[in-house]
Amino acid sequence: MKRMIALVVALAALAMVAAPATAEPKAEKKLTCCQKAQAEGKECRNRCCVAAHREGKSCTKCNPGKEDLALLKKAAPKARKQ
């Protein structure tokens, strides 16, 4: 009986050690075209984004989570100061 308990404890410890090694790494979130342009210090040049930004809207095709609106809000104060 003691052997069986020791075996179960050993297997549990082995599983705990091996679990992080086999876990999948988190997938990196891909940047949208607007985020890539912002990282380069430019404005997005995609037709759909330019048209949406002119109207003060988000391009839902390229930015389904409306990531571009957050970038526009950050860029707006800089444009006014210049």
C-alpha positions in Angstrom: 0.0 0.0 0.0 2.8 2.4 0.8 4.4 1.6 -2.5 1.2 2.5 -4.3 0.9 5.8 -2.5 4.5 6.6 -3.2 4.0 5.8 -6.9 0.9 8.1 -7.1 2.8 10.9 -5.4 5.8 10.5 -7.8 3.5 10.5 -10.8 1.7 13.6 -9.6 5.0 15.4 -9.0 6.2 14.3 -12.5 3.0 15.6 -14.1 3.4 19.0 -12.3 7.0 19.3 -13.6 6.1 18.3 -17.1 3.0 20.4 -17.5 4.6 23.8 -18.0 7.0 22.3 -20.6 4.2 20.9 -22.7 1.9 24.0 -22.4 1.4 25.9 -25.6 3.0 29.3 -25.6 0.5 32.2 -25.9 0.0 33.3 -29.5 1.2 36.8 -30.1 -1.5 39.2 -31.1 -1.1 40.3 -34.7 -1.0 44.1 -35.2 -3.6 45.6 -37.5 -2.6 47.7 -40.5 -3.3 50.9 -38.5 -1.2 49.7 -35.5 1.7 48.9 -37.8 1.5 52.3 -39.4 1.4 54.0 -36.0 4.4 52.0 -34.9 6.3 53.4 -37.9 5.1 56.9 -37.1 2.9 57.1 -40.1 -0.9 57.1 -40.8 -2.5 54.0 -42.3 -2.8 54.3 -46.1 -5.5 51.6 -46.7 -8.4 53.0 -48.7 -11.0 51.6 -46.3 -9.2 52.9 -43.2 -8.6 56.4 -44.8 -12.3 56.7 -45.7 -13.4 55.6 -42.2 -11.0 57.8 -40.4 -12.1 60.8 -42.4 -15.6 60.3 -41.1 -14.2 59.8 -37.5 -15.2 56.1 -37.6 -13.4 52.8 -37.3 -12.7 50.5 -40.2 -14.4 47.4 -39.1 -12.8 45.3 -41.8 -9.3 45.9 -40.6 -10.0 46.7 -37.0 -12.9 44.6 -35.7 -12.1 45.6 -32.1 -11.9 49.3 -33.0 -8.2 49.4 -32.2 -7.7 52.3 -34.7 -10.0 54.6 -32.8 -7.7 54.4 -29.8 -4.7 55.2 -32.0 -6.6 58.2 -33.5 -7.3 59.6 -30.0 -3.7 59.3 -29.0 -2.5 61.0 -32.3 -5.0 63.8 -32.2 -3.4 65.9 -29.4 0.0 65.7 -31.2 -1.5 67.0 -34.4 -3.0 70.0 -32.6 0.2 71.0 -31.0 2.2 71.2 -34.2 
